[in-house]
């Protein structure tokens, strides 16, 4: 079966986010009442797997091995079966 994985990677609370801080400052300068901005990444991965569970396991493995740094990043995974 084919699956689409959406993997959202973001900084853990307390880690510096210079890109987010810059975006927040610039949005404030443009007149928006922004409290804060955080920047993250979204990976869209198309994958073949025998089951949804296997697709979820592969996504977890991808995050641990490459896509997220466990020291500074949190991640969320959404798995969608493709028709």
MOTA-V39470 format. One record per residue. N is the residue number from 1. SS is DSSP state (hx for helix, st for strand, lp for the rest). Layout:
BEGIN
n = {N N}
ss = {SS SS}
END
This chain:
BEGIN
n = {1 2 3 4 5 6 7 8 9 10 11 12 13 14 15 16 17 18 19 20 21 22 23 24 25 26 27 28 29 30 31 32 33 34 35 36 37 38 39 40 41 42 43 44 45 46 47 48 49 50 51 52 53 54 55 56 57 58 59 60 61 62 63 64 65 66 67 68 69 70 71 72 73 74 75 76 77 78 79 80 81 82 83}
ss = {lp st st st st st st st st st st lp lp lp lp lp lp hx hx hx hx hx hx hx hx hx hx hx hx lp lp lp lp lp lp lp lp lp lp st st st st st st st st st lp lp lp hx hx hx hx hx hx hx hx hx hx hx hx hx hx hx hx lp lp lp lp lp st st st st st st st st st lp lp}
END
